Amino acid sequence: DLFAAGFLAGTARGLDLEACLRLGAIAAAEVIQHYGARPEADLTALAKDVLA
């Protein structure tokens, strides 16, 4: 589940709860926009844009 992956990535980086939840939501929202289980967008770039 990409939400969990985004959330845990934020946790591992020491981000606060709100930022971790946002990362999870960003990752999940990207992957459900198309067929397949792999994201097509650069999740790192998306996260930087939203968390900046």
C-alpha positions in Angstrom: 0.0 0.0 0.0 1.6 3.2 -1.1 -0.1 5.3 1.6 1.7 3.2 4.2 5.0 3.6 2.3 4.6 7.3 2.2 3.7 7.6 5.8 6.6 5.4 6.9 9.0 7.3 4.8 8.0 10.4 6.6 8.3 8.8 9.9 11.8 7.5 9.1 12.8 11.0 8.2 11.6 12.4 11.5 8.7 14.4 10.1 5.7 15.3 12.2 2.4 13.4 12.1 0.7 15.8 9.7 3.6 15.7 7.2 3.7 11.9 7.4 0.0 11.8 6.6 0.4 14.2 3.7 3.2 12.1 2.2 1.0 9.0 2.5 -1.9 10.8 0.8 0.3 12.1 -2.0 1.7 8.7 -2.7 -1.7 7.0 -2.6 -3.4 9.7 -4.7 -0.8 9.4 -7.5 -0.9 5.6 -7.7 -4.7 5.3 -7.9 -4.9 7.7 -10.9 -3.8 5.0 -13.4 -3.8 1.2 -13.9 -1.0 -0.7 -12.3 0.7 -0.7 -8.9 3.7 1.5 -9.7 3.6 5.3 -9.6 4.2 7.0 -12.9 5.2 10.4 -11.4 8.3 11.2 -9.4 7.0 10.9 -5.9 10.0 12.8 -4.4 9.3 15.8 -6.6 5.6 15.7 -5.6 6.4 15.5 -1.9 8.8 18.4 -2.1 6.2 20.6 -3.9 3.5 19.8 -1.3 5.7 19.9 1.8 7.6 23.1 0.9 
